[in-house]
Structure formats: structure tokens, C-alpha cells
Amino acid sequence: MLSQLFAHVLDSVRVNRCREYVCEEKIYILKKRLNNLDWLVVLGNVFLRWSKSRIRMFPSVSAWKKWELYSYALLHGERYDSKDIGDRSILIEKLPGRDLRSLAAASKLNAEIVESSAKELLRAHDLFSEMLGEGWSHGDPHMANFIYDDVTKKCYLIDFETYHEKQYTQLQRQADDVLVLLLDMMGRVPGKYFAEWTPIFLATYNRPTVFDELSGRLVCPRGWERVLWMTRSKHLSDIELNKKLTMLKEMLTPYTNESGNKG
């Protein structure tokens, strides 16, 4: 299917290159927007628009760097350093730990880590963004964009390379963040553990207004949006996706305002 191939290509090609860089006895990640790949950002944004993703990639290198550095400093700046070094590049201090996708692939993901990811997403969503004029949101917080530190038992959000479109409200943006992470979990966490760990995530995050917004989106889409959801859920079949969406709706019920929970 052409649409699926298009999505796969865009999902597999990276416009930013990352490598470790040692500076002043600290380990940084040097992120650089590659030359001659601006066309991929344009194509990516076409797909993101057609698929009703609610997010965009930054066509402007300076806009990307500004948002990435701002978000990193907002979330992690009290302990970790970041800087613009010019030449389409930034430095961000390397955060400790492994990403949740690699932990899941190694069968090392557990309930404690999922709970930690919920705490980090809630903390991030509680932050006021001067650039947005309201609560912050990530745009693409899939499992690979959460780093878990086994020493401190904390998660960190990384990779601020996309942004939500301005017409969406804070609730819509933050509900979208939750949806992106849960779709990724649907595709990468075995059914038994998804059923066990998702209620832990929901009870920890526990934002009834966000969950109310999320509940209205738990319907398997069609067309280009379905292609997007396939990439976000590791290509779950319609049957499996609908099964897990139904499960998620039932899990959400105790935590929504409509159930009487005003938490």
C-alpha cells in the first residue's frame, strides 16, 4: 500500500544526526540538522497534515533549535546543560538511563518504569510554557522518547523535534501526548502486561479533564490517519487495535470527570 510505504520511509529516515560529544568533562549529545534533507521535512509535514496528526516538524533549523533548547531547559535545566553551537547544531547533556522501547524489547520494562513515565509526563504537563502561553506539551512522546534511570528510578522526556499546531488547546495537546504513548505501549507491550500496567499509568497521571478529552479519540480511524496510528502502534491489526482501544476506554472510566472523580 503506497500510503503505508510513504509513512514507513518518513518514519525510518532521520533529519537530525546525533552523536556523543565530550565537553568540559561532561557527556553531551550533539544534534545536527543534516544538510539536503529539508525536502524530507516538507514531505513529513504533508503526511502529518493528511494524517490529522496535530503536530508538525520544524522546516526552520533556527525554530527547531529554539524549541528543542527551550523545552530541554524547561524540563531538565536545573540539573543538565544545553547550548546552541551554531552550524545547524545543538549540544544537550546526555541524560542517564535507557529508553523505554529498548527496555520493552529486552523484556525489562515493568510496572515501576511505567509509573515513572506517568509521573514525568504529568510533571511536564504541569509546566507553564512561555513560548506557548499555557501548559507545555511534547508532540511525539512515544516510548523511545522516555529515558529511564534505574539508579534514581526516574524517567526523562527527550527529543523535542516536533510541535503541536497552534489551533489546539492545552487539553487537546496534552491528551494527544497521552494517546501517543499509550498507542506505542499497545504495540510493544504484551497484552497481559498492557492490561496490568496501563491502569497504573492512568492512576498515576490521573488528569480527569485530559482523560475526558482522550476518551473521545479512542476510535480506530481510517485513511491516512489509520496509517499514522499503524506507525504509532507498531502496525497493530484493526482487530487488535480495536480490542485494546475498547480495553483502554474501560480503564479510563474511573478516572474521568463523568464518572464523578474530580481528582
N, C-alpha and C positions, 0 to 999 in steps of 0.2 A: 504494500500500500504506500503510495507516494507520500502522503502526509506523515505516516509513521517514520519513513526513511528520512524525511526532512527534519523531523523532530530529533531523531537519533543523531544525525550529523551535528545539529546545533548543540545537542546535549553533550556530545563527546569532544568537541573542539573547544579549547580554552583560549580566550583573547588575552588573558593575563598569564605570565610565566612567573613561577615562584621558586626561589632557592634560598637556602640558608646563607647568612652573612654575619660574620663576627665583627662587632664594632664596640670599642671601649669595654671589652670583656663581657659583653652581652651577646646573646644569640638572637638575631633578627631574621625575619622573613623578608627578603627583597621581592617586592611585587612590581612587575613591569608590564605595561600595556604593550603588546607586541606590535611592531610596525606592519603595515599592509594587511591588517585584519579588521580595519574599520568597516569593511563591507559585511563582515560576519555580524557585527553589532546591528547593522541595518537589517539584515535578514532575520536575526534573532528577534528584533523588535517587531518585525512583521508577524512572525509566528506568535509572539507573546500577545500581540493585539488580536489576531484572528482567534486565538485560543482563550480569550477572555481571562487572561492570567492576572490582571490587575497590577502587574509590575512591568518595568522596563529596564533595559540595560542602558548605561550611560554612553551616548555617542561621543560626548566630550571627555577627553582624558582629564582635563582640569576639574570638571564636575565630578567625575568618578573619584579622583584623589581627594577632593574636598569632603565628599560624603564618607568615604572609607575612613579617612583620618579622623573626621569628626565623630563618627559612630564608635570607632575603636577607643578614642579618648573618653567619650561619654560612658561607655561600658566598663573600660578597663584602665583608664588613665591614671587612677590613683596609685596603681602599682606597676604598670607597664608602660613602656615608652613607644612613641611612634613619631615619624618625621617625614616630610617631603624632601626628597633629594634631587628633584628635577629629572630631566631626561625621561619623562613618562613613567617615573618610578617613585615608590614609597618604601620606607622601612617600618615594619611593625615588630615589636618584640615578640619572640616566639612564646606562646602560651604552653604550659606544661600539660602533658597527657596525650590521649589518643581520641580520635573521632569516633562517634557512636556507630557509624556504618562499619568501620573496621572491627570494632568490638563485637557487633552483631555477627559479622562474617566469621569471626573467630569463636563464636558461641560464648562470648564473655560479657555480653550485655545482661543486666539484671535489674530487678525492681528498684534497687537503691540508685542506680545510674539514671533510670527513667524518672524517678522522683527528683533527682538533682537537675535534670533537664527542665522539668516543670518549674522548679524554683528559679532557675536562671531566666527562663522566658518571662515569668511573672515579674522578676526584678527589672528586666529590660523594659517591659511594657509599662512599668510604673515610673520610668524616667521621662521627664519632660524634655522634648527636643526643641531647642530654639530655632533650628532650621525648619521644622515642621509647624511650629506654633502650637503643638499639642503633644500627646503621648507618642513615643518612638515606636517604630516597627521595623522589622528586618527586611521582609520581602521574599526571602528564599531560605528559611531556616530548616532545611532538610537535615537528616541525621549526620551527614558529613560536615555540617557547619556548627556542630556542637563538639567541643573538646572536653573530655572528662579527665580530671586529675585524680588518680587513685590515692594520692597522699592526702590532699585536702578534702577529698570527696566532693569536689565542686565541678560544675560544668561552666564552660565559657562559650559564648557565641562568637563566631568569626565570619570572615568573608562578606563584606558589605559592598557587593558589586552590583546590586540592583536596588531599585526604589519603587515604592508604591506610587501609582498615579495620584495626582493631587485631588481628583474629584471624590476619592473615597474617604469616608470618615475614619476617625480613630478606631471605633468599634469594628468597622469593616476591615480595616488594615490588620488589626490585631487578631481578629477571628480568622483571617486569611493565613496569618502566620501559624496559628494553631492547626489549621487544616493541612498546611504543607507538611508539618512534622508528622501528624497522625497518618496522612496518606503514605508517607515514607515508611512508617512503622508497619502499616498494613501489608506492605510488600516485602519487608525484610525481617519481620519478627514472626516466628511460627505462631499459628493460630492459638494454641494453648497459652502461650505467653502474652500474645496480644490481648486476649481476654482477661488475663491476670494483671498485666501491667498498666493497661490503659485506664482503668478506674483509679489507680494510684496517681497517674499523671493528672487526671481530672480533679481528684480530691485535693491535690497539691496546688494546682493552678487556680482552680475554684473562682472564676470570674463569671457570675451568672449572666451579666449583660453581654459579655463576649460569647458565652455559650448559647445564649438566645440567638445571636446573630449567626453563629456557626450552624445551629440546628437547621436553619432554612437553606443551607447549602449542601446538605448531605443527600443529594440525589445524583445518581450516575448521569453525567452529561453526555451529549452527542457531538459529532463533528470534530472540529479542531480542538475543542475543549476536552473531549474524551481522549484525544491524543496526548494532550498535556498531562491529564490525570494518569495516563498509562506510564509516562516517563516518571511521574512523581510517585507511583506505587509499584515500581519495578514490573510493569506490564502485567498486572493482575487481570485476569479474565473478567468479563462483565458479571458472571455468576459469583466469583469470589469477591469482587469489589462490592457488589450489592449486598452480599452476605455480611461483610464487615461494616458497611455503612449502616445497615439495619442494627447490627450489634452496637455500634457507636451511638446511634440515636437512643437506644435503650439505656446505655451507660450514662448519657448526658442528662436524662430526665431528672434525677435527684438534685442536679446542680444548677438548674435553670430557674429564673425568676418565676416562670409559670408554674413551677412545682411548689412555690411558696418559700423557697430558700432565698433569703435576702442577704446571703453572706458577702 
